[in-house]
């Protein structure tokens, strides 16, 4: 990469390029040289300007002058180099294991480098002195094997790649399953073979635990969902003011510091399990300083010697701790106001989380770096969804409580502080919601092995968490405006936002993406919005095919 470039012509054939435009970032190659006469060949013929044919990863082609080609080559090289340091910080020193001819060998990652093709390679030194260069797929296999040899009860949470998209902790793939079923079968009768109801919990029970035999026999019964905000609030507990919520005993500072030190290492499982035991078993909560560190770890990634880098394992474990806190102490103030640990949640934090998956897609030429970024983005989005949900809907906020002053000092205040207020926050969230679905719809549906399973899994986690956040903001907008969730005013705002973001796609592709967005609005109180919006988008019959009507 650092050698002098050969001059023109066929010397540029096969070189990687990176193009950035308003539509996004595209990786490609120089595939042909076009002579001034307009014929594509390996060498230019005659005089005049020589043009190069660029073929991008999505199949598009375009012609470019040599000056433009070299600029895009430089951009590609810069992108590759930018990811190298963060990858080094994340993987150098990680332990690995290998089994060859019945013999187990242990070692560690000692260096990360770029090969002649611009791909990332990893140098491993084993205990017997053997040195080896491996690619990213082989490294994942070695990391997973080491986790299993060390007796990790859940090795895939930190290193291994799941074989296919499943339902690990904190991830519900029901909406994705309905989407895949619809796309592949395209027939309502197939819904009967997949379990009938397609409810979020997969059974035919009502909320009170009773079972209606007539509904159980119906292949696609209507969901038992509240039709209005008033119906939903009738089931919710009364709002407990933040200042009146009980305080639990905190983890002693000397123990909290030790647990944080153990968590913030290349092998954070020990610190995670110690904190989990303190929270879930002994009923203790992290101190304000520890919660501040955990939240910064989720939002910005781990830090070493003043440099922050990508390490989704630590971010994921910190996110699990926040979810355990929310479940263990649902009526406490440890996830609200000062309980966040002195980190004030602002609108920029929300925008940063929404942009996280899109930023990760810029690194698609480096699948391992893309997986790192997606893992961190998924953890951040899930924590934000839990924070806002616990702050508003989870605490039984009523329409009268849903005003800006009621959320002062609490995470949901950030939504009111968006430029233009809550209405613009609603548009921004659905705008990013559509952009992320347009970017990752093909990724989460591919099952041919062309995409790393971890990338598909984390992409779906991002989309599900973003769908939950979109439901919450829509509910909050309706509550502040005195509307119901089936209001045409709300549906029009969402429809115009989705249509604007997806207008560049063909009609068929746009309908698929709109349907994907609808299916991910899975919150119980969002069913009226799904139906109203589906009618406006002409997708009512499609919703009925998957049991939503």
C-alpha positions, 0 to 999 in steps of 0.5 A: 500500500505504501509503494509508489503507484504504477502509472495509469492504464491496466496498472489500476485494474483490480484496485479497491476504491471507496466512494462516499456520496449522499446515498451512502458509502460504497466499496468497489473495484476497478474492473476495466479500462475504457478507451476514448472510443468507448470500448472496455478493454484491459489497455487504452487505445488511441489518444484522449481521456482514459476512463475506468469502469468501477463496479461497486458491491451492490452491483452498480457501475460507473465510469471515472477519470484516473484522478477521481479513481486515485482519490477513491483509492486513497479514501479506501486506504485511509478507511482500512488504516483507520480501523487498524488501531481500534482492532489492535486495542480490541484483540491484541492480548486475547487468549486463543486455543486450537485443537490439531491432531488431538492436541490442544494448543493455547496462545494469544494474539500478538499483532494485527496487520493489513495484508497486501489485499487490504484485509485484516490479518492476525498474528498468533503466538502459541505456548510452544513457540509456533507463530501463525497468521490467520484471518478473522474467521479463523480467529473467531474459531480460536477465540470460541474454542478457548472460551469453551475450554475455560468453562465459560457457560456462554462462550458466544456472548464474548467471542464465538459467532452464533450459527444462526439468528436465535433468541439469546438474552434480551433479544426477541426475534418474533417480529423477524420470524414473522417477516421471514415467514411472510417473505418466503411463504407469501401465503396466509395458509402457511401461518397455520403451520408456524403456530397460528397466533404469531403472538409475541410470546408464541401462545394463545393465552390472554393477558390474564392467563386464560385461554379461549378455545375458540380463539385457539382454533383460529389460525390468526386471531386478533391480538389482545392489545389495548386500543387506546392510551387510556386502555393501556394506562388502566393496566399500568401502576400509578406513577411514583415520583422520582424523589419518592422512590426507595433507595437501596443499599449501594455496593461498598466503594472498595468492592465497586472499584475492584469489580470495575477494574475486573470488568474493564479488562480484556476478559471482563466476565469475572467483573460482570459476574461479581456485579451481577451477584451483588445486584441480583442476589444480594440486592445491592446497587452500583454507586453513582460513580460506578453507574457513570462509568458503566454508562460511558462504557456503553455510549463511548466504548472502553478507554485505555490510557486516554484512548477509547476503542471498540470492544462490544464484549464489555459494552454488552456486559455493561448493558446487561447489568443495566437491564438487570437493574431495571428488572430487579428494582423497577420502582427505584430511582436508580435508572432515573435522574441522579440514579444514572450516575451524574451522566446527563442524557442529552439529545446528542446522545440519542442521535449518536445511538441512532447513527451507530449502526449506520456508522458501522456499515461504513466498515463493511469492507472489514467485517470484524470491525463492522461486527465490533461497531454493531455490537457496541451500537446494539448495546447502546440502543438496548440500554436507551430503550430500557432507560426511556421505557422505564422512565415513561411507560414502565412507570405508568406515566399518564397523559397529564404527567407527559409534559416537559417539566415532569421529566426534568432531570430524567432520561426522557427529558432529552426527547423534549430537548431535540431541535423543534421539540418532541414533534421533531424528535419523533421525525428524527427517530423514524427517519433513522429507523427507516435508514437503518432498515434500508441499510440492514434489511438484506443483512438480517434476512440472508442465510447463505453464509455470505454475512457473518452471523454475528453481524446479522444478529447484532443488526437485528438487535439494533433494529428491534431496539430502535423499533421499541424506541420508535413506539415509545416516542410515538406514545409520548407524542400522543400523550402530550398532544391528547391524541390516541395511538390510532390518530391519523395525525400521528400516522401521517407524520410517520408515513411522510417521514418513512416515504421521504426516506425510502422514496429512492427505492423501487416500488416493490422494495419500498413496500418491503421496507415499509412492511419491515418497519411496521412489523418491528413496532411490536410494543403492546400499545403500538398496535393501533398505530400499526393498523392505521399506518398499514392502511395508509401505506396500503399494507393492511392485507399484508398485516392480516397475513401475519396475524395483525388486524 
